Amino acid sequence: MVNSLTLRLAHINSQTADPPEGEILRGESGTCRLADLGVIASMQPIHANSDMYIADQHWYKRCTGAYALRRQQDWGTVLALGSDCPVETLEPLAGIHAAVTRRRADGTPGPERWYPEQRLTVEQAVQGNSAGEAYAAAMEERWGSLAPCKWADLTILDQGIFTFEPMEILNTRVPATFGAGRFAWRAESLTD
């Protein structure tokens, strides 16, 4: 479905199931009001990794709803995931890593992760960075997935991020990107 008007709520950093905030977010069906109203959740997964310690220090029990990617996904909310550059790195793989691991690049806070129940799968994180963003821009007919008649905007990775330990996502390199079916950038090592 092509949407001519998209509404999004940006920087949904803390959501709680407790009143009064919980009542604002909870819809009639017990799902999320954002999903019920068709409002897109524009979220930046890398903020969870950057903010985890200060959030624990100041938000206390509200951290159970902090950067609640999985909760929004489960409630049926469209996720448009981004980086919030220049506040954070522009690198999409860093955001995918954050969404999937809930750990920093150095591995902290360790294997227990920060509120691991809010992690996404690699597939969900990629979807939020591609199809979710295209939908938020009302461009899902042209961008966001590889299909006939869509622009061939894509990124080539040097390894498959769907098949190995998610902490390794940060070791993935991008040898080339395409825009509209043409090289937009490529490493010198790639030939025609």
Secondary structure, 3 states (H helix, E strand, C coil): CCCCCCEEEECCCECCCCCCHHHHHECCCCCEHHHHHCEEEEECCHHHHHHHHHHHHHHHHHHHHECCHHHHHHCCCCEEECCCCCCCCCCHHHHHHHHHHCCCCCCCCCCCCCCHHHCCCHHHHHHHHCHHHHHHCCCCCCCCCCCCCCCCCEEECCCCCCCCCHHHHHHCCCCEEEECCEEEEECCCCCC
